[in-house]
Amino acid sequence: MRIVYITLIFFIGMCWSFILGLFIGRGYNPPLVDIKHQEKIKKEETKVLPAEELTFLDALRKKRNKEKKVEIQDNKIKSINKKQEKIIYTYQCGSFKNKNDAKKLKSKLDRLIKNYNHKTYLEEVEIKKETWTRVILQLTLTRQENENIQNILQKNNIVFFIRSQSRP
């Protein structure tokens, strides 16, 4: 008996599917294939443009290349200007309890950096109730010159750090 019910339910389900398919399928109209019309479309798509009409793209490419060259040149000029820009660097080259040691370092710095625009001075500071003398070196340099100064100081075993840098 169970098999009869299952078969009957299956048969009714199939009938409903067929009926629904008829109603839904009536709204669908497949497009008609017009072979002659498609051949015309293919011929129009393969039409070759004359050379005069293609010059616009070449002119546009040339214009873009010129703009890129100008940008590259501008960037080079800007980077050169950045390298050439002068900055005031203030170095502290030592701090001594003995003022004579500070004076010796000051005279050594004056000899080493005589070719650069600089100012060397001593600064006295009170640290834990003791007077210390700092040797301060102030230079107006480009970035490249600053690297050269740092190399000179390192080669001469002078311990330093940059206290500040500012635009003139």
C-alpha positions in Angstrom: 0.0 0.0 0.0 2.8 2.3 0.8 4.3 1.8 -2.6 1.0 2.8 -4.2 1.0 6.1 -2.3 4.5 6.9 -3.1 3.9 6.2 -6.8 0.7 8.3 -6.8 2.5 11.3 -5.1 5.4 11.0 -7.6 3.0 10.9 -10.6 1.0 14.0 -9.3 4.4 15.9 -8.8 5.4 15.1 -12.4 2.1 16.3 -13.8 2.4 19.6 -11.9 5.9 20.0 -13.2 4.8 19.5 -16.8 1.8 21.9 -16.4 4.1 24.6 -14.9 6.6 24.1 -17.6 3.9 24.8 -20.2 2.9 28.0 -18.6 6.4 29.3 -18.0 7.7 28.2 -21.4 5.1 30.1 -23.4 6.6 33.4 -22.5 10.0 32.5 -24.0 10.6 33.2 -27.6 14.0 32.4 -28.9 15.6 34.9 -31.2 15.5 34.2 -34.9 18.9 33.7 -36.5 19.3 35.9 -39.5 22.5 34.7 -41.2 22.6 37.6 -43.8 22.4 40.2 -41.1 25.2 38.6 -39.1 27.4 38.6 -42.2 26.9 42.3 -42.6 27.8 42.9 -39.0 31.0 40.9 -39.4 32.0 42.9 -42.5 31.5 46.2 -40.7 33.5 45.0 -37.7 36.5 44.0 -39.9 36.5 47.4 -41.8 40.0 48.8 -41.8 40.5 52.5 -40.9 42.6 54.7 -43.2 46.0 55.8 -41.9 44.8 59.4 -41.5 42.4 58.5 -38.8 45.1 56.7 -36.8 47.3 59.7 -36.4 45.4 61.0 -33.4 46.5 58.0 -31.3 50.2 58.6 -32.3 49.9 62.3 -31.5 48.4 61.5 -28.1 51.3 59.0 -27.3 53.9 61.6 -28.3 52.2 64.2 -26.1 52.2 61.8 -23.1 55.9 61.0 -23.7 56.8 64.7 -23.8 54.8 65.2 -20.5 56.7 62.3 -18.9 60.1 63.6 -20.0 59.2 67.1 -18.6 58.1 65.4 -15.3 61.3 63.4 -15.1 63.4 66.6 -15.8 61.4 68.5 -13.1 62.0 65.7 -10.6 65.7 65.7 -11.4 65.9 69.5 -10.9 63.9 69.3 -7.6 66.2 66.5 -6.3 69.3 68.6 -7.3 67.8 71.6 -5.6 67.1 69.6 -2.4 70.7 68.5 -2.4 71.9 72.0 -3.0 69.6 73.5 -0.3 71.6 74.9 2.7 70.7 73.8 6.2 72.2 75.0 9.6 73.5 72.0 11.5 74.5 72.3 15.2 76.8 69.6 16.5 77.9 68.9 20.0 81.4 67.5 19.8 82.2 67.0 23.4 81.5 67.8 27.0 84.5 68.2 29.4 85.0 68.9 33.1 88.4 70.5 32.2 88.0 73.7 30.2 91.5 73.3 28.6 90.4 70.0 27.0 87.4 71.7 25.5 89.6 74.5 24.2 92.0 72.0 22.6 89.0 70.2 20.8 87.7 73.6 19.7 91.1 74.5 18.0 91.3 71.0 16.5 87.8 71.5 15.0 88.7 74.9 13.6 91.8 73.4 11.9 89.8 70.4 10.4 86.9 72.4 9.1 88.6 75.6 8.0 87.2 75.2 4.4 83.5 75.3 5.5 81.4 78.1 6.8 81.3 77.4 10.5 81.3 78.8 14.0 82.8 77.0 17.0 82.1 78.0 20.5 82.2 76.8 24.1 79.1 76.5 26.2 79.2 76.1 30.0 76.5 74.0 31.7 75.8 73.1 35.3 75.3 69.3 35.8 74.9 67.9 39.3 76.5 71.0 40.8 79.6 70.7 38.5 80.5 72.9 35.6 80.9 71.2 32.3 82.2 72.8 29.1 80.6 71.7 25.8 82.1 72.2 22.4 79.5 73.3 19.9 80.1 73.4 16.2 77.6 75.2 14.0 77.7 74.8 10.2 75.7 76.0 7.2 75.9 73.1 4.7 74.1 71.2 2.0 73.3 67.5 2.7 76.3 66.3 0.8 78.6 68.7 2.7 77.1 67.5 6.0 78.0 63.9 5.1 81.5 65.0 4.3 81.8 66.8 7.7 80.5 63.7 9.5 83.2 61.6 7.7 85.9 64.0 8.7 84.8 63.9 12.4 84.6 60.1 12.4 88.1 59.7 10.8 89.5 62.0 13.5 87.8 60.0 16.3 85.7 62.9 17.4 82.5 61.8 19.1 79.5 64.0 18.1 75.8 64.2 17.7 73.6 66.7 15.8 71.7 68.8 18.3 69.6 70.6 15.8 69.1 71.4 12.1 67.2 74.3 10.7 66.7 76.4 7.6 68.6 79.6 7.4 
